[in-house]
Amino acid sequence: MPDGSLTLKLSDATAIRIAEKAKVLGMPVEHLAAMLLDQHFFDARDVEWGNGDPDQLLPPLDVNEPTHAWEDVKGELQAQRAGARRKRA
């Protein structure tokens, strides 16, 4: 199983529920099933977090910190997300 493939036998009820949800979400049944399993078995301790421990509380918000309008930062954020997607592909 080094390629990550796995064949599972699900109950009819579970298979139907997953198929119905996948149809509503517009995604392949296999993709949704894999996502659900990944979520169930995900353990944050298995990941090296670049921005620190996700279980640590964030510092209090500084109400005096300057903010930016969405219109001013939208383009930059979309460019960053597009670059991240290209790196994963």
PDB file of N, CA, C and O in Angstrom, chain B, residues numbered from 101:
ATOM      1  N   MET B 101       0.798  -1.191   0.000  1.00  0.00           N
ATOM      2  CA  MET B 101       0.000   0.000   0.000  1.00  0.00           C
ATOM      3  C   MET B 101       0.850   1.268   0.000  1.00  0.00           C
ATOM      4  O   MET B 101       0.383   2.289   0.505  1.00  0.00           O
ATOM      5  N   PRO B 102       2.056   1.262  -0.531  1.00  0.00           N
ATOM      6  CA  PRO B 102       2.892   2.460  -0.511  1.00  0.00           C
ATOM      7  C   PRO B 102       2.329   3.604  -1.348  1.00  0.00           C
ATOM      8  O   PRO B 102       2.709   4.755  -1.133  1.00  0.00           O
ATOM      9  N   ASP B 103       1.446   3.325  -2.286  1.00  0.00           N
ATOM     10  CA  ASP B 103       0.895   4.391  -3.118  1.00  0.00           C
ATOM     11  C   ASP B 103      -0.289   5.080  -2.446  1.00  0.00           C
ATOM     12  O   ASP B 103      -0.849   6.021  -3.007  1.00  0.00           O
ATOM     13  N   GLY B 104      -0.679   4.629  -1.255  1.00  0.00           N
ATOM     14  CA  GLY B 104      -1.784   5.261  -0.538  1.00  0.00           C
ATOM     15  C   GLY B 104      -3.140   4.699  -0.897  1.00  0.00           C
ATOM     16  O   GLY B 104      -4.151   5.159  -0.366  1.00  0.00           O
ATOM     17  N   SER B 105      -3.195   3.725  -1.778  1.00  0.00           N
ATOM     18  CA  SER B 105      -4.497   3.178  -2.150  1.00  0.00           C
ATOM     19  C   SER B 105      -4.976   2.196  -1.094  1.00  0.00           C
ATOM     20  O   SER B 105      -4.181   1.514  -0.447  1.00  0.00           O
ATOM     21  N   LEU B 106      -6.288   2.138  -0.933  1.00  0.00           N
ATOM     22  CA  LEU B 106      -6.895   1.272   0.065  1.00  0.00           C
ATOM     23  C   LEU B 106      -8.319   0.986  -0.380  1.00  0.00           C
ATOM     24  O   LEU B 106      -9.029   1.888  -0.824  1.00  0.00           O
ATOM     25  N   THR B 107      -8.733  -0.250  -0.264  1.00  0.00           N
ATOM     26  CA  THR B 107     -10.107  -0.608  -0.587  1.00  0.00           C
ATOM     27  C   THR B 107     -10.840  -0.878   0.715  1.00  0.00           C
ATOM     28  O   THR B 107     -10.388  -1.677   1.535  1.00  0.00           O
ATOM     29  N   LEU B 108     -11.976  -0.211   0.906  1.00  0.00           N
ATOM     30  CA  LEU B 108     -12.753  -0.369   2.124  1.00  0.00           C
ATOM     31  C   LEU B 108     -14.122  -0.956   1.801  1.00  0.00           C
ATOM     32  O   LEU B 108     -14.671  -0.706   0.728  1.00  0.00           O
ATOM     33  N   LYS B 109     -14.666  -1.725   2.716  1.00  0.00           N
ATOM     34  CA  LYS B 109     -16.035  -2.233   2.606  1.00  0.00           C
ATOM     35  C   LYS B 109     -16.860  -1.457   3.618  1.00  0.00           C
ATOM     36  O   LYS B 109     -16.670  -1.611   4.824  1.00  0.00           O
ATOM     37  N   LEU B 110     -17.778  -0.621   3.134  1.00  0.00           N
ATOM     38  CA  LEU B 110     -18.625   0.194   3.996  1.00  0.00           C
ATOM     39  C   LEU B 110     -20.011  -0.421   4.081  1.00  0.00           C
ATOM     40  O   LEU B 110     -20.429  -1.160   3.190  1.00  0.00           O
ATOM     41  N   SER B 111     -20.717  -0.113   5.152  1.00  0.00           N
ATOM     42  CA  SER B 111     -22.109  -0.546   5.224  1.00  0.00           C
ATOM     43  C   SER B 111     -22.901   0.191   4.152  1.00  0.00           C
ATOM     44  O   SER B 111     -22.496   1.266   3.708  1.00  0.00           O
ATOM     45  N   ASP B 112     -24.005  -0.371   3.743  1.00  0.00           N
ATOM     46  CA  ASP B 112     -24.835   0.281   2.722  1.00  0.00           C
ATOM     47  C   ASP B 112     -25.274   1.670   3.179  1.00  0.00           C
ATOM     48  O   ASP B 112     -25.270   2.617   2.393  1.00  0.00           O
ATOM     49  N   ALA B 113     -25.653   1.788   4.452  1.00  0.00           N
ATOM     50  CA  ALA B 113     -26.122   3.076   4.970  1.00  0.00           C
ATOM     51  C   ALA B 113     -25.020   4.132   4.904  1.00  0.00           C
ATOM     52  O   ALA B 113     -25.273   5.272   4.515  1.00  0.00           O
ATOM     53  N   THR B 114     -23.806   3.754   5.281  1.00  0.00           N
ATOM     54  CA  THR B 114     -22.689   4.707   5.246  1.00  0.00           C
ATOM     55  C   THR B 114     -22.363   5.095   3.813  1.00  0.00           C
ATOM     56  O   THR B 114     -22.146   6.270   3.520  1.00  0.00           O
ATOM     57  N   ALA B 115     -22.328   4.117   2.922  1.00  0.00           N
ATOM     58  CA  ALA B 115     -22.033   4.404   1.516  1.00  0.00           C
ATOM     59  C   ALA B 115     -23.077   5.339   0.918  1.00  0.00           C
ATOM     60  O   ALA B 115     -22.741   6.235   0.143  1.00  0.00           O
ATOM     61  N   ILE B 116     -24.334   5.135   1.273  1.00  0.00           N
ATOM     62  CA  ILE B 116     -25.411   5.995   0.751  1.00  0.00           C
ATOM     63  C   ILE B 116     -25.252   7.414   1.284  1.00  0.00           C
ATOM     64  O   ILE B 116     -25.381   8.380   0.531  1.00  0.00           O
ATOM     65  N   ARG B 117     -24.971   7.543   2.592  1.00  0.00           N
ATOM     66  CA  ARG B 117     -24.808   8.892   3.170  1.00  0.00           C
ATOM     67  C   ARG B 117     -23.643   9.634   2.534  1.00  0.00           C
ATOM     68  O   ARG B 117     -23.752  10.821   2.225  1.00  0.00           O
ATOM     69  N   ILE B 118     -22.540   8.945   2.340  1.00  0.00           N
ATOM     70  CA  ILE B 118     -21.381   9.593   1.719  1.00  0.00           C
ATOM     71  C   ILE B 118     -21.709   9.979   0.273  1.00  0.00           C
ATOM     72  O   ILE B 118     -21.363  11.076  -0.165  1.00  0.00           O
ATOM     73  N   ALA B 119     -22.365   9.097  -0.460  1.00  0.00           N
ATOM     74  CA  ALA B 119     -22.722   9.386  -1.855  1.00  0.00           C
ATOM     75  C   ALA B 119     -23.671  10.580  -1.945  1.00  0.00           C
ATOM     76  O   ALA B 119     -23.527  11.428  -2.826  1.00  0.00           O
ATOM     77  N   GLU B 120     -24.633  10.642  -1.036  1.00  0.00           N
ATOM     78  CA  GLU B 120     -25.585  11.767  -1.052  1.00  0.00           C
ATOM     79  C   GLU B 120     -24.877  13.085  -0.758  1.00  0.00           C
ATOM     80  O   GLU B 120     -25.116  14.086  -1.433  1.00  0.00           O
ATOM     81  N   LYS B 121     -24.005  13.085   0.254  1.00  0.00           N
ATOM     82  CA  LYS B 121     -23.273  14.317   0.581  1.00  0.00           C
ATOM     83  C   LYS B 121     -22.342  14.727  -0.550  1.00  0.00           C
ATOM     84  O   LYS B 121     -22.226  15.912  -0.862  1.00  0.00           O
ATOM     85  N   ALA B 122     -21.679  13.752  -1.164  1.00  0.00           N
ATOM     86  CA  ALA B 122     -20.776  14.061  -2.273  1.00  0.00           C
ATOM     87  C   ALA B 122     -21.543  14.687  -3.427  1.00  0.00           C
ATOM     88  O   ALA B 122     -21.064  15.625  -4.066  1.00  0.00           O
ATOM     89  N   LYS B 123     -22.731  14.168  -3.690  1.00  0.00           N
ATOM     90  CA  LYS B 123     -23.544  14.722  -4.784  1.00  0.00           C
ATOM     91  C   LYS B 123     -23.921  16.171  -4.480  1.00  0.00           C
ATOM     92  O   LYS B 123     -23.830  17.034  -5.353  1.00  0.00           O
ATOM     93  N   VAL B 124     -24.346  16.439  -3.240  1.00  0.00           N
ATOM     94  CA  VAL B 124     -24.717  17.802  -2.854  1.00  0.00           C
ATOM     95  C   VAL B 124     -23.515  18.736  -2.974  1.00  0.00           C
ATOM     96  O   VAL B 124     -23.653  19.880  -3.408  1.00  0.00           O
ATOM     97  N   LEU B 125     -22.340  18.246  -2.588  1.00  0.00           N
ATOM     98  CA  LEU B 125     -21.131  19.066  -2.643  1.00  0.00           C
ATOM     99  C   LEU B 125     -20.528  19.141  -4.038  1.00  0.00           C
ATOM    100  O   LEU B 125     -19.642  19.957  -4.294  1.00  0.00           O
ATOM    101  N   GLY B 126     -21.011  18.287  -4.944  1.00  0.00           N
ATOM    102  CA  GLY B 126     -20.490  18.293  -6.313  1.00  0.00           C
ATOM    103  C   GLY B 126     -19.079  17.750  -6.405  1.00  0.00           C
ATOM    104  O   GLY B 126     -18.268  18.257  -7.180  1.00  0.00           O
ATOM    105  N   MET B 127     -18.776  16.728  -5.625  1.00  0.00           N
ATOM    106  CA  MET B 127     -17.440  16.152  -5.657  1.00  0.00           C
ATOM    107  C   MET B 127     -17.521  14.642  -5.784  1.00  0.00           C
ATOM    108  O   MET B 127     -18.553  14.053  -5.463  1.00  0.00           O
ATOM    109  N   PRO B 128     -16.449  14.001  -6.248  1.00  0.00           N
ATOM    110  CA  PRO B 128     -16.447  12.546  -6.348  1.00  0.00           C
ATOM    111  C   PRO B 128     -16.585  11.904  -4.971  1.00  0.00           C
ATOM    112  O   PRO B 128     -16.056  12.407  -3.980  1.00  0.00           O
ATOM    113  N   VAL B 129     -17.298  10.794  -4.929  1.00  0.00           N
ATOM    114  CA  VAL B 129     -17.526  10.076  -3.680  1.00  0.00           C
ATOM    115  C   VAL B 129     -16.202   9.705  -3.016  1.00  0.00           C
ATOM    116  O   VAL B 129     -16.055   9.841  -1.801  1.00  0.00           O
ATOM    117  N   GLU B 130     -15.246   9.241  -3.804  1.00  0.00           N
ATOM    118  CA  GLU B 130     -13.960   8.818  -3.255  1.00  0.00           C
ATOM    119  C   GLU B 130     -13.225   9.983  -2.600  1.00  0.00           C
ATOM    120  O   GLU B 130     -12.572   9.820  -1.569  1.00  0.00           O
ATOM    121  N   HIS B 131     -13.341  11.159  -3.210  1.00  0.00           N
ATOM    122  CA  HIS B 131     -12.680  12.347  -2.672  1.00  0.00           C
ATOM    123  C   HIS B 131     -13.276  12.715  -1.313  1.00  0.00           C
ATOM    124  O   HIS B 131     -12.541  12.996  -0.366  1.00  0.00           O
ATOM    125  N   LEU B 132     -14.594  12.713  -1.220  1.00  0.00           N
ATOM    126  CA  LEU B 132     -15.242  13.037   0.049  1.00  0.00           C
ATOM    127  C   LEU B 132     -14.893  11.999   1.113  1.00  0.00           C
ATOM    128  O   LEU B 132     -14.598  12.361   2.252  1.00  0.00           O
ATOM    129  N   ALA B 133     -14.921  10.724   0.761  1.00  0.00           N
ATOM    130  CA  ALA B 133     -14.586   9.669   1.726  1.00  0.00           C
ATOM    131  C   ALA B 133     -13.156   9.844   2.235  1.00  0.00           C
ATOM    132  O   ALA B 133     -12.902   9.693   3.430  1.00  0.00           O
ATOM    133  N   ALA B 134     -12.231  10.159   1.347  1.00  0.00           N
ATOM    134  CA  ALA B 134     -10.839  10.370   1.757  1.00  0.00           C
ATOM    135  C   ALA B 134     -10.720  11.588   2.671  1.00  0.00           C
ATOM    136  O   ALA B 134      -9.978  11.556   3.653  1.00  0.00           O
ATOM    137  N   MET B 135     -11.450  12.665   2.353  1.00  0.00           N
ATOM    138  CA  MET B 135     -11.430  13.861   3.192  1.00  0.00           C
ATOM    139  C   MET B 135     -11.950  13.554   4.594  1.00  0.00           C
ATOM    140  O   MET B 135     -11.369  13.995   5.586  1.00  0.00           O
ATOM    141  N   LEU B 136     -13.047  12.797   4.672  1.00  0.00           N
ATOM    142  CA  LEU B 136     -13.624  12.465   5.969  1.00  0.00           C
ATOM    143  C   LEU B 136     -12.668  11.624   6.806  1.00  0.00           C
ATOM    144  O   LEU B 136     -12.531  11.844   8.009  1.00  0.00           O
ATOM    145  N   LEU B 137     -12.009  10.664   6.170  1.00  0.00           N
ATOM    146  CA  LEU B 137     -11.036   9.848   6.894  1.00  0.00           C
ATOM    147  C   LEU B 137      -9.837  10.680   7.333  1.00  0.00           C
ATOM    148  O   LEU B 137      -9.361  10.533   8.459  1.00  0.00           O
ATOM    149  N   ASP B 138      -9.344  11.552   6.455  1.00  0.00           N
ATOM    150  CA  ASP B 138      -8.223  12.419   6.815  1.00  0.00           C
ATOM    151  C   ASP B 138      -8.569  13.293   8.020  1.00  0.00           C
ATOM    152  O   ASP B 138      -7.755  13.455   8.929  1.00  0.00           O
ATOM    153  N   GLN B 139      -9.782  13.856   8.023  1.00  0.00           N
ATOM    154  CA  GLN B 139     -10.207  14.701   9.134  1.00  0.00           C
ATOM    155  C   GLN B 139     -10.293  13.898  10.430  1.00  0.00           C
ATOM    156  O   GLN B 139      -9.906  14.376  11.496  1.00  0.00           O
ATOM    157  N   HIS B 140     -10.799  12.693  10.325  1.00  0.00           N
ATOM    158  CA  HIS B 140     -10.982  11.866  11.517  1.00  0.00           C
ATOM    159  C   HIS B 140      -9.643  11.484  12.155  1.00  0.00           C
ATOM    160  O   HIS B 140      -9.509  11.476  13.379  1.00  0.00           O
ATOM    161  N   PHE B 141      -8.668  11.171  11.324  1.00  0.00           N
ATOM    162  CA  PHE B 141      -7.391  10.694  11.842  1.00  0.00           C
ATOM    163  C   PHE B 141      -6.317  11.769  11.948  1.00  0.00           C
ATOM    164  O   PHE B 141      -5.198  11.478  12.369  1.00  0.00           O
ATOM    165  N   PHE B 142      -6.638  13.013  11.574  1.00  0.00           N
ATOM    166  CA  PHE B 142      -5.664  14.097  11.636  1.00  0.00           C
ATOM    167  C   PHE B 142      -5.248  14.340  13.082  1.00  0.00           C
ATOM    168  O   PHE B 142      -6.093  14.397  13.975  1.00  0.00           O
ATOM    169  N   ASP B 143      -3.958  14.480  13.306  1.00  0.00           N
ATOM    170  CA  ASP B 143      -3.425  14.797  14.631  1.00  0.00           C
ATOM    171  C   ASP B 143      -2.439  15.949  14.471  1.00  0.00           C
ATOM    172  O   ASP B 143      -1.415  15.815  13.802  1.00  0.00           O
ATOM    173  N   ALA B 144      -2.756  17.070  15.086  1.00  0.00           N
ATOM    174  CA  ALA B 144      -1.926  18.268  14.946  1.00  0.00           C
ATOM    175  C   ALA B 144      -0.501  18.048  15.422  1.00  0.00           C
ATOM    176  O   ALA B 144       0.412  18.758  15.000  1.00  0.00           O
ATOM    177  N   ARG B 145      -0.301  17.061  16.305  1.00  0.00           N
ATOM    178  CA  ARG B 145       1.053  16.797  16.804  1.00  0.00           C
ATOM    179  C   ARG B 145       1.944  16.169  15.733  1.00  0.00           C
ATOM    180  O   ARG B 145       3.166  16.147  15.882  1.00  0.00           O
ATOM    181  N   ASP B 146       1.348  15.663  14.663  1.00  0.00           N
ATOM    182  CA  ASP B 146       2.121  15.039  13.591  1.00  0.00           C
ATOM    183  C   ASP B 146       2.634  16.053  12.570  1.00  0.00           C
ATOM    184  O   ASP B 146       3.328  15.677  11.625  1.00  0.00           O
ATOM    185  N   VAL B 147       2.307  17.310  12.746  1.00  0.00           N
ATOM    186  CA  VAL B 147       2.633  18.343  11.767  1.00  0.00           C
ATOM    187  C   VAL B 147       3.597  19.350  12.385  1.00  0.00           C
ATOM    188  O   VAL B 147       3.457  19.728  13.548  1.00  0.00           O
ATOM    189  N   GLU B 148       4.572  19.777  11.595  1.00  0.00           N
ATOM    190  CA  GLU B 148       5.455  20.850  12.042  1.00  0.00           C
ATOM    191  C   GLU B 148       4.830  22.165  11.581  1.00  0.00           C
ATOM    192  O   GLU B 148       4.757  22.444  10.385  1.00  0.00           O
ATOM    193  N   TRP B 149       4.387  22.958  12.534  1.00  0.00           N
ATOM    194  CA  TRP B 149       3.672  24.192  12.222  1.00  0.00           C
ATOM    195  C   TRP B 149       4.658  25.327  12.036  1.00  0.00           C
ATOM    196  O   TRP B 149       5.494  25.586  12.902  1.00  0.00           O
ATOM    197  N   GLY B 150       4.555  26.003  10.902  1.00  0.00           N
ATOM    198  CA  GLY B 150       5.455  27.111  10.600  1.00  0.00           C
ATOM    199  C   GLY B 150       5.202  28.329  11.451  1.00  0.00           C
ATOM    200  O   GLY B 150       6.111  29.124  11.687  1.00  0.00           O
ATOM    201  N   ASN B 151       3.973  28.486  11.918  1.00  0.00           N
ATOM    202  CA  ASN B 151       3.618  29.689  12.683  1.00  0.00           C
ATOM    203  C   ASN B 151       3.418  29.396  14.158  1.00  0.00           C
ATOM    204  O   ASN B 151       2.709  30.136  14.839  1.00  0.00           O
ATOM    205  N   GLY B 152       4.022  28.343  14.663  1.00  0.00           N
ATOM    206  CA  GLY B 152       3.890  28.025  16.080  1.00  0.00           C
ATOM    207  C   GLY B 152       2.825  26.968  16.330  1.00  0.00           C
ATOM    208  O   GLY B 152       2.181  26.480  15.401  1.00  0.00           O
ATOM    209  N   ASP B 153       2.655  26.634  17.566  1.00  0.00           N
ATOM    210  CA  ASP B 153       1.726  25.601  17.999  1.00  0.00           C
ATOM    211  C   ASP B 153       0.283  26.085  17.853  1.00  0.00           C
ATOM    212  O   ASP B 153      -0.069  27.120  18.418  1.00  0.00           O
ATOM    213  N   PRO B 154      -0.561  25.362  17.109  1.00  0.00           N
ATOM    214  CA  PRO B 154      -1.943  25.820  16.929  1.00  0.00           C
ATOM    215  C   PRO B 154      -2.773  25.732  18.211  1.00  0.00           C
ATOM    216  O   PRO B 154      -3.855  26.316  18.282  1.00  0.00           O
ATOM    217  N   ASP B 155      -2.282  25.010  19.226  1.00  0.00           N
ATOM    218  CA  ASP B 155      -3.014  24.911  20.486  1.00  0.00           C
ATOM    219  C   ASP B 155      -2.741  26.092  21.412  1.00  0.00           C
ATOM    220  O   ASP B 155      -3.444  26.286  22.404  1.00  0.00           O
ATOM    221  N   GLN B 156      -1.722  26.877  21.086  1.00  0.00           N
ATOM    222  CA  GLN B 156      -1.429  28.050  21.914  1.00  0.00           C
ATOM    223  C   GLN B 156      -2.429  29.155  21.610  1.00  0.00           C
ATOM    224  O   GLN B 156      -2.819  29.367  20.461  1.00  0.00           O
ATOM    225  N   LEU B 157      -2.830  29.845  22.649  1.00  0.00           N
ATOM    226  CA  LEU B 157      -3.754  30.954  22.469  1.00  0.00           C
ATOM    227  C   LEU B 157      -3.061  32.102  21.740  1.00  0.00           C
ATOM    228  O   LEU B 157      -1.866  32.335  21.917  1.00  0.00           O
ATOM    229  N   LEU B 158      -3.810  32.796  20.938  1.00  0.00           N
ATOM    230  CA  LEU B 158      -3.284  33.965  20.249  1.00  0.00           C
ATOM    231  C   LEU B 158      -3.164  35.120  21.233  1.00  0.00           C
ATOM    232  O   LEU B 158      -3.917  35.196  22.204  1.00  0.00           O
ATOM    233  N   PRO B 159      -2.222  36.011  20.984  1.00  0.00           N
ATOM    234  CA  PRO B 159      -2.134  37.179  21.865  1.00  0.00           C
ATOM    235  C   PRO B 159      -3.394  38.033  21.721  1.00  0.00           C
ATOM    236  O   PRO B 159      -4.069  37.971  20.694  1.00  0.00           O
ATOM    237  N   PRO B 160      -3.712  38.822  22.735  1.00  0.00           N
ATOM    238  CA  PRO B 160      -4.906  39.663  22.640  1.00  0.00           C
ATOM    239  C   PRO B 160      -4.793  40.631  21.459  1.00  0.00           C
ATOM    240  O   PRO B 160      -3.701  41.075  21.103  1.00  0.00           O
ATOM    241  N   LEU B 161      -5.921  40.941  20.874  1.00  0.00           N
ATOM    242  CA  LEU B 161      -5.935  41.881  19.758  1.00  0.00           C
ATOM    243  C   LEU B 161      -5.606  43.278  20.246  1.00  0.00           C
ATOM    244  O   LEU B 161      -6.025  43.696  21.325  1.00  0.00           O
ATOM    245  N   ASP B 162      -4.851  43.989  19.430  1.00  0.00           N
ATOM    246  CA  ASP B 162      -4.514  45.376  19.722  1.00  0.00           C
ATOM    247  C   ASP B 162      -5.495  46.248  18.939  1.00  0.00           C
ATOM    248  O   ASP B 162      -5.412  46.342  17.715  1.00  0.00           O
ATOM    249  N   VAL B 163      -6.415  46.879  19.648  1.00  0.00           N
ATOM    250  CA  VAL B 163      -7.430  47.681  18.968  1.00  0.00           C
ATOM    251  C   VAL B 163      -6.831  48.911  18.298  1.00  0.00           C
ATOM    252  O   VAL B 163      -7.491  49.556  17.484  1.00  0.00           O
ATOM    253  N   ASN B 164      -5.581  49.242  18.633  1.00  0.00           N
ATOM    254  CA  ASN B 164      -4.932  50.399  18.024  1.00  0.00           C
ATOM    255  C   ASN B 164      -4.104  50.021  16.789  1.00  0.00           C
ATOM    256  O   ASN B 164      -3.553  50.889  16.113  1.00  0.00           O
ATOM    257  N   GLU B 165      -4.025  48.725  16.507  1.00  0.00           N
ATOM    258  CA  GLU B 165      -3.249  48.286  15.347  1.00  0.00           C
ATOM    259  C   GLU B 165      -3.969  48.719  14.070  1.00  0.00           C
ATOM    260  O   GLU B 165      -5.187  48.577  13.963  1.00  0.00           O
ATOM    261  N   PRO B 166      -3.215  49.246  13.103  1.00  0.00           N
ATOM    262  CA  PRO B 166      -3.867  49.695  11.874  1.00  0.00           C
ATOM    263  C   PRO B 166      -4.475  48.510  11.101  1.00  0.00           C
ATOM    264  O   PRO B 166      -3.955  47.395  11.123  1.00  0.00           O
ATOM    265  N   THR B 167      -5.555  48.787  10.443  1.00  0.00           N
ATOM    266  CA  THR B 167      -6.223  47.774   9.616  1.00  0.00           C
ATOM    267  C   THR B 167      -6.226  48.245   8.169  1.00  0.00           C
ATOM    268  O   THR B 167      -5.898  49.395   7.878  1.00  0.00           O
ATOM    269  N   HIS B 168      -6.604  47.336   7.259  1.00  0.00           N
ATOM    270  CA  HIS B 168      -6.619  47.654   5.838  1.00  0.00           C
ATOM    271  C   HIS B 168      -7.949  47.228   5.240  1.00  0.00           C
ATOM    272  O   HIS B 168      -8.511  46.205   5.629  1.00  0.00           O
ATOM    273  N   ALA B 169      -8.437  47.990   4.321  1.00  0.00           N
ATOM    274  CA  ALA B 169      -9.687  47.660   3.645  1.00  0.00           C
ATOM    275  C   ALA B 169      -9.483  46.413   2.783  1.00  0.00           C
ATOM    276  O   ALA B 169      -8.408  46.213   2.217  1.00  0.00           O
ATOM    277  N   TRP B 170     -10.506  45.588   2.688  1.00  0.00           N
ATOM    278  CA  TRP B 170     -10.451  44.354   1.907  1.00  0.00           C
ATOM    279  C   TRP B 170     -10.032  44.643   0.463  1.00  0.00           C
ATOM    280  O   TRP B 170      -9.234  43.901  -0.107  1.00  0.00           O
ATOM    281  N   GLU B 171     -10.549  45.686  -0.115  1.00  0.00           N
ATOM    282  CA  GLU B 171     -10.224  46.030  -1.504  1.00  0.00           C
ATOM    283  C   GLU B 171      -8.725  46.280  -1.687  1.00  0.00           C
ATOM    284  O   GLU B 171      -8.178  46.035  -2.762  1.00  0.00           O
ATOM    285  N   ASP B 172      -8.064  46.768  -0.632  1.00  0.00           N
ATOM    286  CA  ASP B 172      -6.640  47.066  -0.710  1.00  0.00           C
ATOM    287  C   ASP B 172      -5.760  45.822  -0.616  1.00  0.00           C
ATOM    288  O   ASP B 172      -4.635  45.830  -1.114  1.00  0.00           O
ATOM    289  N   VAL B 173      -6.245  44.768   0.006  1.00  0.00           N
ATOM    290  CA  VAL B 173      -5.413  43.586   0.221  1.00  0.00           C
ATOM    291  C   VAL B 173      -5.884  42.356  -0.575  1.00  0.00           C
ATOM    292  O   VAL B 173      -5.182  41.346  -0.625  1.00  0.00           O
ATOM    293  N   LYS B 174      -7.045  42.440  -1.183  1.00  0.00           N
ATOM    294  CA  LYS B 174      -7.628  41.293  -1.892  1.00  0.00           C
ATOM    295  C   LYS B 174      -6.700  40.778  -2.992  1.00  0.00           C
ATOM    296  O   LYS B 174      -6.472  39.571  -3.082  1.00  0.00           O
ATOM    297  N   GLY B 175      -6.172  41.646  -3.812  1.00  0.00           N
ATOM    298  CA  GLY B 175      -5.306  41.230  -4.917  1.00  0.00           C
ATOM    299  C   GLY B 175      -4.057  40.517  -4.436  1.00  0.00           C
ATOM    300  O   GLY B 175      -3.658  39.502  -5.006  1.00  0.00           O
ATOM    301  N   GLU B 176      -3.439  41.046  -3.389  1.00  0.00           N
ATOM    302  CA  GLU B 176      -2.227  40.431  -2.850  1.00  0.00           C
ATOM    303  C   GLU B 176      -2.529  39.048  -2.272  1.00  0.00           C
ATOM    304  O   GLU B 176      -1.768  38.104  -2.483  1.00  0.00           O
ATOM    305  N   LEU B 177      -3.639  38.931  -1.545  1.00  0.00           N
ATOM    306  CA  LEU B 177      -4.007  37.641  -0.965  1.00  0.00           C
ATOM    307  C   LEU B 177      -4.292  36.606  -2.062  1.00  0.00           C
ATOM    308  O   LEU B 177      -3.855  35.459  -1.967  1.00  0.00           O
ATOM    309  N   GLN B 178      -5.012  37.010  -3.080  1.00  0.00           N
ATOM    310  CA  GLN B 178      -5.318  36.082  -4.174  1.00  0.00           C
ATOM    311  C   GLN B 178      -4.050  35.646  -4.894  1.00  0.00           C
ATOM    312  O   GLN B 178      -3.941  34.489  -5.300  1.00  0.00           O
ATOM    313  N   ALA B 179      -3.097  36.543  -5.060  1.00  0.00           N
ATOM    314  CA  ALA B 179      -1.830  36.185  -5.701  1.00  0.00           C
ATOM    315  C   ALA B 179      -1.056  35.190  -4.842  1.00  0.00           C
ATOM    316  O   ALA B 179      -0.467  34.247  -5.371  1.00  0.00           O
ATOM    317  N   GLN B 180      -1.049  35.386  -3.534  1.00  0.00           N
ATOM    318  CA  GLN B 180      -0.380  34.446  -2.632  1.00  0.00           C
ATOM    319  C   GLN B 180      -1.025  33.076  -2.703  1.00  0.00           C
ATOM    320  O   GLN B 180      -0.324  32.065  -2.750  1.00  0.00           O
ATOM    321  N   ARG B 181      -2.345  33.024  -2.710  1.00  0.00           N
ATOM    322  CA  ARG B 181      -3.054  31.743  -2.773  1.00  0.00           C
ATOM    323  C   ARG B 181      -2.786  31.036  -4.099  1.00  0.00           C
ATOM    324  O   ARG B 181      -2.610  29.818  -4.131  1.00  0.00           O
ATOM    325  N   ALA B 182      -2.754  31.793  -5.186  1.00  0.00           N
ATOM    326  CA  ALA B 182      -2.483  31.202  -6.497  1.00  0.00           C
ATOM    327  C   ALA B 182      -1.070  30.637  -6.542  1.00  0.00           C
ATOM    328  O   ALA B 182      -0.851  29.566  -7.108  1.00  0.00           O
ATOM    329  N   GLY B 183      -0.108  31.344  -5.953  1.00  0.00           N
ATOM    330  CA  GLY B 183       1.267  30.858  -5.899  1.00  0.00           C
ATOM    331  C   GLY B 183       1.381  29.587  -5.076  1.00  0.00           C
ATOM    332  O   GLY B 183       2.128  28.676  -5.433  1.00  0.00           O
ATOM    333  N   ALA B 184       0.639  29.522  -3.971  1.00  0.00           N
ATOM    334  CA  ALA B 184       0.663  28.316  -3.130  1.00  0.00           C
ATOM    335  C   ALA B 184       0.079  27.132  -3.879  1.00  0.00           C
ATOM    336  O   ALA B 184       0.585  26.015  -3.765  1.00  0.00           O
ATOM    337  N   ARG B 185      -0.984  27.362  -4.645  1.00  0.00           N
ATOM    338  CA  ARG B 185      -1.598  26.271  -5.421  1.00  0.00           C
ATOM    339  C   ARG B 185      -0.634  25.748  -6.477  1.00  0.00           C
ATOM    340  O   ARG B 185      -0.547  24.542  -6.709  1.00  0.00           O
ATOM    341  N   ARG B 186       0.098  26.679  -7.125  1.00  0.00           N
ATOM    342  CA  ARG B 186       1.057  26.244  -8.149  1.00  0.00           C
ATOM    343  C   ARG B 186       2.167  25.400  -7.532  1.00  0.00           C
ATOM    344  O   ARG B 186       2.620  24.434  -8.147  1.00  0.00           O
ATOM    345  N   LYS B 187       2.612  25.749  -6.325  1.00  0.00           N
ATOM    346  CA  LYS B 187       3.662  24.989  -5.659  1.00  0.00           C
ATOM    347  C   LYS B 187       3.205  23.565  -5.337  1.00  0.00           C
ATOM    348  O   LYS B 187       3.995  22.624  -5.408  1.00  0.00           O
ATOM    349  N   ARG B 188       1.920  23.411  -4.981  1.00  0.00           N
ATOM    350  CA  ARG B 188       1.388  22.085  -4.638  1.00  0.00           C
ATOM    351  C   ARG B 188       1.181  21.232  -5.863  1.00  0.00           C
ATOM    352  O   ARG B 188       1.235  20.005  -5.774  1.00  0.00           O
ATOM    353  N   ALA B 189       0.946  21.841  -6.994  1.00  0.00           N
ATOM    354  CA  ALA B 189       0.647  21.083  -8.229  1.00  0.00           C
ATOM    355  C   ALA B 189       1.863  20.426  -8.808  1.00  0.00           C
ATOM    356  O   ALA B 189       1.773  19.759  -9.838  1.00  0.00           O
TER     357      ALA B 189
END
